[in-house]
C-alpha cells in the first residue's frame, strides 16, 4: 500500500510550481545543529508548519550554476567530444564504464573510463541531471526529470531493467540497501522505490535537489534547495532530523564515516554534515565543518573515498578544486582548469581518474590528478 504522510502545506507546493527549474545570493553560512524530527511526520522548523514561533519566509530564488565565461586557459588532461549536452556522471569502476546523462536527444551514454570513447548510447524518454549506481557494478539509477520516472539501466550491457513512475521533476536518487530514495523537486517529496515499485512517499525539504546515501547504507540525506535545509532518513523512510544548510545549497555526496558534503552554490563553500543513524540514540544531520572554495559558484561534487579526496566544480571560473578529507575537516588542495560550464564531476576510485562534464560545448574531460603538474 502506498503510504503518504500529508504533512506539507499546500503553500509550499504552489510556491515551487510557480518557480523556474533548477537545483545561486550572499550571506553568512548557516549555523550547525540538528532539529529533531516531529513524530507526526513533518520535521519541526523544516517546512514552516504550524507551531513555529516565527514563520520562515519562503525564498523565491533557486540556487543555480553560474553562466560560465569563455575559457581563458586550456583544460587540464584530455578532452573528448560528447554530443548531447552531457550532465550527470557516475562511474562503474569494476567494468570500466562511465555513465553520462544526455539530452537532445535524451538518453544515457556508456563511456570507456580509459579512453573516453562512447561504447553505447541508450535512448530514454527523459534526460537526467544526476546519476548514481545502485551497487559497485550498477545498475545505474536514472531520474528522468521531464518524464517523472526513474529508470534503472543494467551495466555493462545497457538494458533498461526498471521503469517506475515517481513524483514531479525527479532530480537525484540514492539507495540505502534495497530501497531507492528519489527526490521529486516539484512535488516536495521523496519517493521510496523497492523492486521497481514505489512503496511510499515522504515529505522532503522544500524543492529537494541533491540526494545521497551513507556509504554503509545506514541513512539517506536530502537537500532542499529552495528550503535551504538538509533532512536525514532511515533506510525505511523514517525522518531522523533536519538542519539548516548554507546560503544556497544544491548537491550532496557521501564519504565514509557517516559524513556528507554539501555544495553551497550561493555561499561559495562546502559544508560538512554527520549523521549517526545507528545505536541507541540516532542523531540527525549536524554540521561539523565548513570551508570556502575558490571563486566561484561550486556545483558538481564527488568524493574519492579510497584516497580521501573531495572534488568540486567551480562554474563561474571553469575550475575543478580538490580538498583532502582529514577527519571531519576539509583541507584545500589544488585546482585544475576545466572545460566550459563544468556542471558535474565524478571519480573512478579504482584509478583516481576524475571526469568533468561540460554541457555547453558538448565535452567530457578526463583528469589524472596524480600525473599532472
URQUIDA-V864346 format. One record per pair of residues at least 12 apart in sequence whose ideal C-beta (glycine too) atoms are under 8 Angstrom apart, sorted by sequence separation. I is the first residue (numbers start at 1). J is the second residue. D is the distance in whole Angstrom. If there is no record, write none. Layout:
i:I j:J d:D
i:I j:J d:D
This chain:
i:88 j:100 d:7
i:89 j:101 d:8
i:98 j:110 d:8
i:99 j:111 d:7
i:109 j:121 d:5
i:110 j:122 d:7
i:140 j:152 d:7
i:150 j:162 d:8
i:151 j:163 d:6
i:170 j:182 d:5
i:171 j:183 d:5
i:180 j:192 d:7
i:181 j:193 d:8
i:189 j:201 d:5
i:190 j:202 d:5
i:210 j:222 d:7
i:211 j:223 d:8
i:220 j:232 d:7
i:221 j:233 d:8
i:230 j:242 d:7
i:250 j:262 d:8
i:251 j:263 d:5
i:260 j:272 d:7
i:261 j:273 d:8
i:273 j:285 d:5
i:274 j:286 d:6
i:300 j:312 d:7
i:301 j:313 d:8
i:310 j:322 d:7
i:311 j:323 d:8
i:321 j:333 d:7
i:322 j:334 d:6
i:344 j:356 d:7
i:345 j:357 d:8
i:354 j:366 d:8
i:355 j:367 d:8
i:88 j:101 d:3
i:97 j:110 d:5
i:98 j:111 d:4
i:108 j:121 d:7
i:109 j:122 d:8
i:130 j:143 d:7
i:139 j:152 d:4
i:140 j:153 d:5
i:150 j:163 d:8
i:151 j:164 d:8
i:170 j:183 d:7
i:171 j:184 d:8
i:179 j:192 d:5
i:180 j:193 d:4
i:189 j:202 d:6
i:190 j:203 d:8
i:210 j:223 d:4
i:219 j:232 d:5
i:220 j:233 d:5
i:229 j:242 d:5
i:230 j:243 d:6
i:249 j:262 d:5
i:250 j:263 d:5
i:259 j:272 d:6
i:260 j:273 d:5
i:273 j:286 d:7
i:299 j:312 d:8
i:300 j:313 d:4
i:309 j:322 d:6
i:310 j:323 d:5
i:321 j:334 d:8
i:322 j:335 d:8
i:344 j:357 d:5
i:353 j:366 d:6
i:354 j:367 d:4
i:86 j:100 d:5
i:87 j:101 d:6
i:97 j:111 d:7
i:98 j:112 d:7
i:107 j:121 d:5
i:108 j:122 d:4
i:128 j:142 d:5
i:129 j:143 d:8
i:139 j:153 d:6
i:149 j:163 d:6
i:150 j:164 d:5
i:170 j:184 d:5
i:171 j:185 d:5
i:179 j:193 d:7
i:180 j:194 d:7
i:189 j:203 d:6
i:190 j:204 d:5
i:208 j:222 d:5
i:209 j:223 d:5
i:219 j:233 d:7
i:229 j:243 d:7
i:230 j:244 d:8
i:249 j:263 d:7
i:259 j:273 d:7
i:260 j:274 d:7
i:273 j:287 d:6
i:274 j:288 d:5
i:298 j:312 d:5
i:299 j:313 d:5
i:309 j:323 d:7
i:321 j:335 d:5
i:342 j:356 d:5
i:343 j:357 d:6
i:353 j:367 d:7
i:354 j:368 d:8
i:86 j:101 d:7
i:97 j:112 d:7
i:98 j:113 d:5
i:107 j:122 d:6
i:128 j:143 d:6
i:138 j:153 d:7
i:139 j:154 d:5
i:140 j:155 d:6
i:149 j:164 d:6
i:167 j:182 d:7
i:169 j:184 d:6
i:170 j:185 d:7
i:179 j:194 d:5
i:188 j:203 d:7
i:189 j:204 d:5
i:208 j:223 d:7
i:209 j:224 d:7
i:210 j:225 d:8
i:219 j:234 d:6
i:220 j:235 d:7
i:229 j:244 d:6
i:230 j:245 d:4
i:249 j:264 d:5
i:250 j:265 d:5
i:259 j:274 d:6
i:260 j:275 d:7
i:272 j:287 d:7
i:273 j:288 d:7
i:298 j:313 d:7
i:299 j:314 d:8
i:300 j:315 d:8
i:309 j:324 d:6
i:310 j:325 d:6
i:320 j:335 d:6
i:342 j:357 d:7
i:343 j:358 d:8
i:353 j:368 d:5
i:354 j:369 d:6
i:86 j:102 d:6
i:87 j:103 d:8
i:96 j:112 d:6
i:97 j:113 d:7
i:107 j:123 d:4
i:108 j:124 d:6
i:128 j:144 d:6
i:129 j:145 d:6
i:138 j:154 d:6
i:139 j:155 d:6
i:149 j:165 d:6
i:150 j:166 d:5
i:166 j:182 d:5
i:168 j:184 d:6
i:169 j:185 d:4
i:178 j:194 d:5
i:188 j:204 d:6
i:208 j:224 d:6
i:209 j:225 d:4
i:218 j:234 d:8
i:219 j:235 d:7
i:228 j:244 d:6
i:229 j:245 d:6
i:246 j:262 d:6
i:248 j:264 d:7
i:249 j:265 d:7
i:258 j:274 d:5
i:271 j:287 d:6
i:272 j:288 d:5
i:298 j:314 d:6
i:299 j:315 d:5
i:308 j:324 d:6
i:309 j:325 d:7
i:319 j:335 d:5
i:320 j:336 d:5
i:342 j:358 d:6
i:343 j:359 d:6
i:352 j:368 d:7
i:85 j:102 d:7
i:96 j:113 d:5
i:106 j:123 d:7
i:107 j:124 d:5
i:127 j:144 d:7
i:128 j:145 d:7
i:138 j:155 d:3
i:148 j:165 d:6
i:149 j:166 d:7
i:167 j:184 d:3
i:168 j:185 d:7
i:169 j:186 d:4
i:178 j:195 d:7
i:188 j:205 d:8
i:205 j:222 d:6
i:207 j:224 d:6
i:208 j:225 d:7
i:218 j:235 d:7
i:228 j:245 d:6
i:245 j:262 d:6
i:247 j:264 d:6
i:248 j:265 d:5
i:249 j:266 d:8
i:257 j:274 d:8
i:258 j:275 d:5
i:272 j:289 d:3
i:297 j:314 d:6
i:298 j:315 d:8
i:308 j:325 d:4
i:319 j:336 d:7
i:339 j:356 d:6
i:341 j:358 d:5
i:351 j:368 d:8
i:352 j:369 d:6
i:82 j:100 d:7
i:84 j:102 d:3
i:85 j:103 d:5
i:96 j:114 d:6
i:98 j:116 d:8
i:105 j:123 d:6
i:106 j:124 d:5
i:124 j:142 d:6
i:126 j:144 d:3
i:127 j:145 d:7
i:134 j:152 d:7
i:137 j:155 d:6
i:138 j:156 d:8
i:148 j:166 d:6
i:166 j:184 d:6
i:168 j:186 d:4
i:169 j:187 d:8
i:188 j:206 d:6
i:190 j:208 d:6
i:204 j:222 d:5
i:205 j:223 d:7
i:206 j:224 d:5
i:207 j:225 d:5
i:217 j:235 d:6
i:228 j:246 d:7
i:246 j:264 d:3
i:248 j:266 d:2
i:249 j:267 d:8
i:258 j:276 d:6
i:271 j:289 d:7
i:272 j:290 d:7
i:296 j:314 d:6
i:297 j:315 d:5
i:308 j:326 d:8
i:319 j:337 d:6
i:320 j:338 d:5
i:338 j:356 d:5
i:339 j:357 d:8
i:340 j:358 d:5
i:341 j:359 d:6
i:352 j:370 d:6
i:83 j:102 d:8
i:84 j:103 d:6
i:85 j:104 d:6
i:102 j:121 d:7
i:106 j:125 d:7
i:125 j:144 d:7
i:126 j:145 d:6
i:127 j:146 d:7
i:148 j:167 d:7
i:167 j:186 d:7
i:168 j:187 d:5
i:188 j:207 d:7
i:189 j:208 d:8
i:205 j:224 d:2
i:206 j:225 d:8
i:207 j:226 d:4
i:228 j:247 d:8
i:230 j:249 d:7
i:245 j:264 d:7
i:247 j:266 d:4
i:248 j:267 d:6
i:258 j:277 d:7
i:271 j:290 d:5
i:272 j:291 d:8
i:293 j:312 d:6
i:295 j:314 d:7
i:296 j:315 d:8
i:297 j:316 d:4
i:318 j:337 d:6
i:319 j:338 d:6
i:339 j:358 d:3
i:341 j:360 d:4
i:82 j:102 d:8
i:84 j:104 d:6
i:93 j:113 d:7
i:106 j:126 d:5
i:107 j:127 d:8
i:108 j:128 d:7
i:124 j:144 d:6
i:126 j:146 d:5
i:148 j:168 d:6
i:150 j:170 d:6
i:167 j:187 d:3
i:179 j:199 d:8
i:184 j:204 d:7
i:188 j:208 d:7
i:204 j:224 d:6
i:206 j:226 d:5
i:207 j:227 d:7
i:228 j:248 d:7
i:246 j:266 d:7
i:247 j:267 d:3
i:270 j:290 d:8
i:294 j:314 d:6
i:296 j:316 d:4
i:297 j:317 d:8
i:310 j:330 d:6
i:318 j:338 d:5
i:338 j:358 d:7
i:340 j:360 d:5
i:341 j:361 d:7
i:84 j:105 d:7
i:106 j:127 d:4
i:126 j:147 d:3
i:148 j:169 d:7
i:149 j:170 d:7
i:170 j:191 d:7
i:183 j:204 d:6
i:186 j:207 d:8
i:190 j:211 d:8
i:206 j:227 d:3
i:219 j:240 d:6
i:228 j:249 d:6
i:246 j:267 d:5
i:269 j:290 d:6
i:270 j:291 d:5
i:293 j:314 d:6
i:295 j:316 d:6
i:296 j:317 d:6
i:314 j:335 d:8
i:318 j:339 d:7
i:340 j:361 d:5
i:91 j:113 d:6
i:97 j:119 d:7
i:125 j:147 d:5
i:126 j:148 d:8
i:133 j:155 d:8
i:139 j:161 d:6
i:148 j:170 d:7
i:167 j:189 d:5
i:185 j:207 d:5
i:205 j:227 d:4
i:223 j:245 d:6
i:230 j:252 d:7
i:247 j:269 d:8
i:249 j:271 d:7
i:269 j:291 d:6
i:295 j:317 d:5
i:303 j:325 d:8
i:318 j:340 d:6
i:320 j:342 d:6
i:339 j:361 d:6
i:84 j:107 d:7
i:86 j:109 d:7
i:108 j:131 d:8
i:124 j:147 d:8
i:126 j:149 d:6
i:139 j:162 d:8
i:143 j:166 d:8
i:146 j:169 d:8
i:150 j:173 d:6
i:185 j:208 d:6
i:206 j:229 d:7
i:225 j:248 d:7
i:246 j:269 d:7
i:269 j:292 d:5
i:270 j:293 d:6
i:294 j:317 d:7
i:298 j:321 d:8
i:318 j:341 d:8
i:319 j:342 d:8
i:340 j:363 d:8
i:342 j:365 d:8
i:103 j:127 d:4
i:125 j:149 d:7
i:145 j:169 d:5
i:167 j:191 d:6
i:184 j:208 d:7
i:185 j:209 d:7
i:205 j:229 d:4
i:225 j:249 d:6
i:268 j:292 d:6
i:269 j:293 d:6
i:309 j:333 d:7
i:318 j:342 d:6
i:339 j:363 d:4
i:84 j:109 d:7
i:102 j:127 d:7
i:145 j:170 d:6
i:166 j:191 d:4
i:183 j:208 d:4
i:205 j:230 d:7
i:225 j:250 d:6
i:246 j:271 d:5
i:260 j:285 d:7
i:268 j:293 d:5
i:294 j:319 d:6
i:313 j:338 d:7
i:320 j:345 d:6
i:339 j:364 d:8
i:101 j:127 d:6
i:144 j:170 d:7
i:145 j:171 d:6
i:183 j:209 d:7
i:205 j:231 d:5
i:223 j:249 d:5
i:245 j:271 d:6
i:315 j:341 d:6
i:339 j:365 d:5
i:82 j:109 d:7
i:101 j:128 d:4
i:124 j:151 d:6
i:143 j:170 d:4
i:164 j:191 d:8
i:166 j:193 d:7
i:183 j:210 d:7
i:204 j:231 d:7
i:223 j:250 d:7
i:268 j:295 d:7
i:294 j:321 d:5
i:315 j:342 d:6
i:338 j:365 d:6
i:101 j:129 d:7
i:143 j:171 d:6
i:183 j:211 d:5
i:223 j:251 d:7
i:245 j:273 d:7
i:268 j:296 d:6
i:270 j:298 d:7
i:293 j:321 d:6
i:314 j:342 d:7
i:315 j:343 d:7
i:82 j:111 d:7
i:101 j:130 d:7
i:143 j:172 d:6
i:164 j:193 d:5
i:182 j:211 d:7
i:223 j:252 d:5
i:259 j:288 d:8
i:268 j:297 d:7
i:269 j:298 d:7
i:313 j:342 d:4
i:101 j:131 d:6
i:143 j:173 d:5
i:150 j:180 d:7
i:181 j:211 d:6
i:230 j:260 d:8
i:243 j:273 d:7
i:268 j:298 d:7
i:313 j:343 d:7
i:100 j:131 d:8
i:122 j:153 d:6
i:202 j:233 d:7
i:221 j:252 d:6
i:266 j:297 d:8
i:270 j:301 d:7
i:313 j:344 d:7
i:336 j:367 d:6
i:99 j:131 d:5
i:108 j:140 d:7
i:141 j:173 d:4
i:150 j:182 d:5
i:164 j:196 d:6
i:166 j:198 d:6
i:181 j:213 d:7
i:190 j:222 d:6
i:230 j:262 d:7
i:265 j:297 d:6
i:291 j:323 d:7
i:313 j:345 d:5
i:7 j:40 d:7
i:141 j:174 d:8
i:163 j:196 d:7
i:164 j:197 d:7
i:165 j:198 d:7
i:221 j:254 d:8
i:265 j:298 d:6
i:312 j:345 d:7
i:336 j:369 d:8
i:7 j:41 d:4
i:8 j:42 d:7
i:99 j:133 d:8
i:108 j:142 d:6
i:141 j:175 d:7
i:162 j:196 d:4
i:164 j:198 d:6
i:167 j:201 d:7
i:264 j:298 d:7
i:265 j:299 d:5
i:311 j:345 d:5
i:320 j:354 d:7
i:7 j:42 d:4
i:12 j:47 d:6
i:161 j:196 d:8
i:202 j:237 d:5
i:240 j:275 d:7
i:263 j:298 d:5
i:334 j:369 d:8
i:5 j:41 d:4
i:12 j:48 d:7
i:25 j:61 d:6
i:80 j:116 d:4
i:82 j:118 d:7
i:122 j:158 d:5
i:124 j:160 d:7
i:172 j:208 d:8
i:188 j:224 d:8
i:263 j:299 d:6
i:311 j:347 d:6
i:320 j:356 d:6
i:336 j:372 d:7
i:5 j:42 d:8
i:11 j:48 d:8
i:80 j:117 d:7
i:171 j:208 d:7
i:172 j:209 d:7
i:174 j:211 d:5
i:176 j:213 d:5
i:200 j:237 d:5
i:202 j:239 d:7
i:205 j:242 d:7
i:240 j:277 d:6
i:263 j:300 d:7
i:9 j:47 d:7
i:78 j:116 d:6
i:106 j:144 d:7
i:120 j:158 d:5
i:122 j:160 d:7
i:171 j:209 d:5
i:172 j:210 d:6
i:173 j:211 d:6
i:174 j:212 d:5
i:175 j:213 d:6
i:176 j:214 d:7
i:263 j:301 d:5
i:291 j:329 d:8
i:309 j:347 d:8
i:8 j:47 d:6
i:9 j:48 d:7
i:23 j:62 d:7
i:24 j:63 d:5
i:141 j:180 d:6
i:143 j:182 d:6
i:171 j:210 d:8
i:172 j:211 d:4
i:174 j:213 d:4
i:181 j:220 d:5
i:183 j:222 d:5
i:210 j:249 d:7
i:215 j:254 d:5
i:219 j:258 d:7
i:221 j:260 d:5
i:223 j:262 d:6
i:262 j:301 d:8
i:289 j:328 d:5
i:291 j:330 d:4
i:7 j:47 d:7
i:9 j:49 d:7
i:22 j:62 d:4
i:23 j:63 d:7
i:24 j:64 d:5
i:88 j:128 d:5
i:106 j:146 d:8
i:132 j:172 d:7
i:143 j:183 d:8
i:145 j:185 d:8
i:171 j:211 d:8
i:177 j:217 d:5
i:185 j:225 d:8
i:209 j:249 d:8
i:210 j:250 d:6
i:212 j:252 d:5
i:214 j:254 d:5
i:215 j:255 d:7
i:218 j:258 d:7
i:245 j:285 d:8
i:261 j:301 d:6
i:270 j:310 d:7
i:288 j:328 d:5
i:289 j:329 d:6
i:19 j:60 d:7
i:21 j:62 d:8
i:22 j:63 d:7
i:23 j:64 d:7
i:24 j:65 d:7
i:87 j:128 d:8
i:88 j:129 d:6
i:90 j:131 d:4
i:92 j:133 d:6
i:99 j:140 d:5
i:101 j:142 d:7
i:130 j:171 d:7
i:132 j:173 d:6
i:134 j:175 d:5
i:150 j:191 d:7
i:176 j:217 d:5
i:181 j:222 d:7
i:209 j:250 d:6
i:210 j:251 d:4
i:211 j:252 d:7
i:212 j:253 d:5
i:213 j:254 d:6
i:215 j:256 d:5
i:243 j:284 d:7
i:289 j:330 d:6
i:291 j:332 d:7
i:294 j:335 d:6
i:7 j:49 d:7
i:20 j:62 d:7
i:22 j:64 d:5
i:24 j:66 d:6
i:87 j:129 d:6
i:88 j:130 d:5
i:89 j:131 d:6
i:90 j:132 d:5
i:91 j:133 d:8
i:94 j:136 d:5
i:95 j:137 d:6
i:129 j:171 d:6
i:130 j:172 d:4
i:132 j:174 d:5
i:175 j:217 d:8
i:176 j:218 d:7
i:209 j:251 d:7
i:210 j:252 d:4
i:212 j:254 d:5
i:215 j:257 d:8
i:216 j:258 d:8
i:240 j:282 d:6
i:241 j:283 d:7
i:242 j:284 d:6
i:243 j:285 d:5
i:245 j:287 d:8
i:261 j:303 d:7
i:270 j:312 d:6
i:300 j:342 d:6
i:307 j:349 d:8
i:15 j:58 d:5
i:19 j:62 d:6
i:88 j:131 d:4
i:90 j:133 d:5
i:93 j:136 d:8
i:94 j:137 d:5
i:95 j:138 d:8
i:129 j:172 d:7
i:130 j:173 d:8
i:132 j:175 d:8
i:150 j:193 d:6
i:176 j:219 d:7
i:190 j:233 d:7
i:210 j:253 d:8
i:230 j:273 d:6
i:232 j:275 d:5
i:234 j:277 d:6
i:240 j:283 d:7
i:241 j:284 d:2
i:242 j:285 d:7
i:243 j:286 d:6
i:299 j:342 d:8
i:300 j:343 d:6
i:302 j:345 d:5
i:304 j:347 d:5
i:306 j:349 d:5
i:311 j:354 d:6
i:313 j:356 d:6
i:92 j:136 d:8
i:152 j:196 d:7
i:176 j:220 d:5
i:214 j:258 d:6
i:240 j:284 d:4
i:241 j:285 d:6
i:243 j:287 d:6
i:299 j:343 d:6
i:300 j:344 d:4
i:301 j:345 d:7
i:302 j:346 d:5
i:303 j:347 d:7
i:305 j:349 d:6
i:15 j:60 d:7
i:92 j:137 d:6
i:108 j:153 d:6
i:110 j:155 d:7
i:192 j:237 d:5
i:232 j:277 d:7
i:239 j:284 d:8
i:240 j:285 d:8
i:299 j:344 d:8
i:300 j:345 d:4
i:302 j:347 d:5
i:304 j:349 d:6
i:307 j:352 d:6
i:12 j:58 d:7
i:92 j:138 d:5
i:110 j:156 d:7
i:134 j:180 d:7
i:174 j:220 d:6
i:214 j:260 d:8
i:306 j:352 d:8
i:11 j:58 d:7
i:190 j:237 d:8
i:320 j:367 d:7
i:322 j:369 d:7
i:92 j:140 d:7
i:110 j:158 d:6
i:212 j:260 d:6
i:234 j:282 d:8
i:251 j:299 d:7
i:253 j:301 d:5
i:255 j:303 d:5
i:304 j:352 d:6
i:250 j:299 d:6
i:251 j:300 d:7
i:252 j:301 d:7
i:253 j:302 d:6
i:254 j:303 d:7
i:256 j:305 d:5
i:261 j:310 d:6
i:263 j:312 d:6
i:90 j:140 d:6
i:108 j:158 d:7
i:251 j:301 d:5
i:253 j:303 d:5
i:255 j:305 d:6
i:181 j:233 d:7
i:210 j:262 d:7
i:221 j:273 d:7
i:232 j:284 d:5
i:302 j:354 d:7
i:210 j:263 d:8
i:231 j:284 d:8
i:232 j:285 d:5
i:270 j:323 d:7
i:99 j:153 d:8
i:221 j:275 d:6
i:231 j:285 d:7
i:274 j:328 d:7
i:230 j:285 d:5
i:255 j:310 d:7
i:99 j:155 d:7
i:179 j:235 d:6
i:181 j:237 d:8
i:219 j:275 d:5
i:272 j:328 d:6
i:300 j:356 d:7
i:176 j:233 d:8
i:179 j:236 d:7
i:218 j:275 d:8
i:253 j:310 d:8
i:272 j:329 d:8
i:300 j:357 d:8
i:97 j:155 d:6
i:176 j:234 d:8
i:177 j:235 d:5
i:179 j:237 d:7
i:219 j:277 d:4
i:272 j:330 d:7
i:97 j:156 d:6
i:176 j:235 d:4
i:218 j:277 d:4
i:95 j:155 d:6
i:218 j:278 d:6
i:270 j:330 d:6
i:309 j:369 d:8
i:95 j:156 d:4
i:214 j:275 d:7
i:92 j:155 d:5
i:214 j:277 d:7
i:92 j:156 d:7
i:221 j:285 d:6
i:259 j:325 d:8
i:259 j:328 d:7
i:261 j:330 d:8
i:255 j:325 d:6
i:172 j:251 d:8
i:130 j:210 d:8
i:215 j:305 d:7
i:23 j:129 d:7
i:130 j:251 d:8
i:47 j:188 d:8
i:62 j:207 d:7
i:21 j:169 d:7
i:23 j:171 d:6
i:58 j:206 d:7
i:23 j:172 d:8
i:47 j:203 d:7
i:47 j:205 d:7
i:46 j:205 d:6
i:47 j:206 d:7
i:43 j:203 d:8
i:42 j:203 d:6
i:23 j:185 d:7
i:41 j:203 d:6
i:63 j:225 d:5
i:62 j:225 d:6
i:62 j:226 d:6
i:61 j:226 d:8
i:59 j:226 d:6
i:58 j:226 d:7
i:59 j:227 d:8
i:16 j:185 d:7
i:17 j:186 d:6
i:59 j:228 d:7
i:16 j:186 d:6
i:16 j:188 d:6
i:13 j:186 d:8
i:13 j:187 d:7
i:13 j:188 d:6
i:12 j:188 d:6
i:46 j:224 d:8
i:8 j:188 d:5
i:47 j:227 d:7
i:8 j:189 d:8
i:46 j:227 d:7
i:46 j:229 d:5
i:46 j:231 d:6
i:63 j:248 d:3
i:65 j:250 d:8
i:23 j:209 d:4
i:63 j:249 d:7
i:64 j:250 d:8
i:23 j:210 d:7
i:61 j:248 d:7
i:63 j:250 d:5
i:19 j:207 d:8
i:43 j:231 d:6
i:16 j:206 d:7
i:15 j:206 d:8
i:16 j:207 d:5
i:12 j:206 d:5
i:8 j:203 d:5
i:2 j:198 d:7
i:3 j:199 d:8
i:4 j:200 d:8
i:5 j:201 d:8
i:7 j:203 d:5
i:43 j:239 d:5
i:46 j:242 d:4
i:2 j:199 d:7
i:3 j:200 d:4
i:4 j:201 d:5
i:5 j:202 d:6
i:45 j:242 d:7
i:2 j:200 d:7
i:3 j:201 d:7
i:5 j:203 d:6
i:30 j:228 d:7
i:41 j:239 d:8
i:43 j:241 d:7
i:44 j:242 d:8
i:2 j:201 d:7
i:43 j:242 d:4
i:65 j:265 d:7
i:37 j:238 d:8
i:38 j:239 d:8
i:64 j:265 d:7
i:23 j:225 d:5
i:37 j:239 d:4
i:63 j:265 d:4
i:22 j:225 d:7
i:37 j:240 d:6
i:63 j:266 d:5
i:37 j:241 d:5
i:36 j:241 d:5
i:37 j:242 d:7
i:35 j:241 d:6
i:19 j:226 d:7
i:34 j:241 d:4
i:35 j:242 d:5
i:34 j:242 d:7
i:35 j:243 d:6
i:34 j:243 d:5
i:16 j:226 d:6
i:33 j:243 d:6
i:15 j:226 d:8
i:32 j:243 d:7
i:33 j:244 d:8
i:30 j:243 d:8
i:31 j:244 d:7
i:89 j:302 d:8
i:30 j:244 d:4
i:130 j:344 d:7
i:30 j:245 d:6
i:30 j:246 d:6
i:29 j:246 d:6
i:30 j:247 d:8
i:29 j:247 d:7
i:28 j:247 d:8
i:27 j:247 d:5
i:26 j:247 d:7
i:25 j:247 d:7
i:25 j:248 d:7
i:24 j:248 d:5
i:24 j:250 d:8
i:23 j:250 d:5
i:23 j:251 d:7
i:66 j:296 d:7
i:66 j:297 d:4
i:65 j:297 d:6
i:66 j:299 d:8
i:65 j:299 d:4
i:29 j:264 d:7
i:113 j:348 d:5
i:29 j:267 d:6
i:113 j:351 d:7
i:27 j:266 d:8
i:26 j:266 d:7
i:27 j:267 d:7
i:29 j:269 d:6
i:113 j:353 d:6
i:24 j:265 d:4
i:25 j:266 d:6
i:26 j:267 d:8
i:30 j:271 d:8
i:24 j:266 d:4
i:29 j:271 d:7
i:113 j:355 d:8
i:75 j:318 d:8
i:76 j:320 d:8
i:73 j:318 d:8
i:72 j:318 d:8
i:37 j:284 d:7
i:68 j:315 d:5
i:69 j:316 d:8
i:71 j:318 d:6
i:36 j:284 d:7
i:68 j:316 d:7
i:69 j:317 d:8
i:98 j:346 d:7
i:116 j:364 d:6
i:34 j:283 d:6
i:35 j:284 d:7
i:66 j:315 d:4
i:68 j:317 d:8
i:69 j:318 d:7
i:34 j:284 d:4
i:65 j:315 d:4
i:66 j:316 d:4
i:68 j:318 d:6
i:98 j:348 d:8
i:116 j:366 d:5
i:34 j:285 d:5
i:34 j:286 d:4
i:33 j:286 d:6
i:111 j:364 d:7
i:32 j:286 d:6
i:33 j:287 d:7
i:32 j:287 d:3
i:89 j:344 d:5
i:91 j:346 d:5
i:93 j:348 d:5
i:31 j:287 d:7
i:32 j:288 d:7
i:87 j:343 d:5
i:88 j:344 d:6
i:89 j:345 d:7
i:90 j:346 d:6
i:91 j:347 d:7
i:93 j:349 d:6
i:94 j:350 d:8
i:30 j:287 d:7
i:87 j:344 d:5
i:89 j:346 d:4
i:91 j:348 d:5
i:93 j:350 d:4
i:98 j:355 d:6
i:100 j:357 d:7
i:91 j:349 d:7
i:93 j:351 d:7
i:77 j:336 d:7
i:76 j:336 d:4
i:79 j:339 d:6
i:29 j:290 d:5
i:75 j:336 d:8
i:76 j:337 d:6
i:75 j:337 d:5
i:76 j:338 d:7
i:74 j:337 d:7
i:75 j:338 d:5
i:73 j:337 d:4
i:75 j:339 d:5
i:91 j:355 d:7
i:100 j:364 d:7
i:71 j:337 d:7
i:89 j:355 d:6
i:98 j:364 d:8
i:71 j:339 d:8
i:89 j:357 d:6
i:71 j:340 d:5
i:88 j:357 d:7
i:70 j:340 d:7
i:87 j:357 d:5
i:69 j:340 d:8
i:86 j:357 d:4
i:68 j:340 d:5
i:86 j:358 d:7
i:87 j:359 d:5
i:24 j:297 d:5
i:68 j:341 d:4
i:86 j:359 d:6
i:67 j:341 d:8
i:68 j:342 d:7
i:85 j:359 d:4
i:82 j:357 d:8
i:85 j:360 d:8
i:65 j:341 d:7
i:86 j:362 d:7
i:85 j:362 d:6
i:86 j:363 d:8
i:65 j:343 d:6
i:84 j:362 d:7
i:86 j:364 d:6
i:83 j:362 d:5
i:82 j:362 d:6
i:81 j:362 d:6
i:82 j:363 d:6
i:81 j:363 d:6
i:82 j:364 d:4
i:80 j:363 d:7
i:81 j:364 d:8
i:79 j:363 d:5
i:80 j:364 d:5
i:79 j:364 d:7
i:80 j:365 d:8
i:79 j:365 d:5
i:80 j:366 d:7
i:78 j:365 d:7
i:79 j:366 d:8
i:75 j:363 d:8
i:77 j:365 d:6
i:78 j:366 d:4
i:76 j:365 d:8
i:77 j:366 d:5
i:75 j:365 d:5
i:77 j:367 d:4
i:76 j:367 d:5
i:77 j:368 d:6
i:68 j:360 d:7
i:77 j:372 d:7
i:76 j:372 d:6
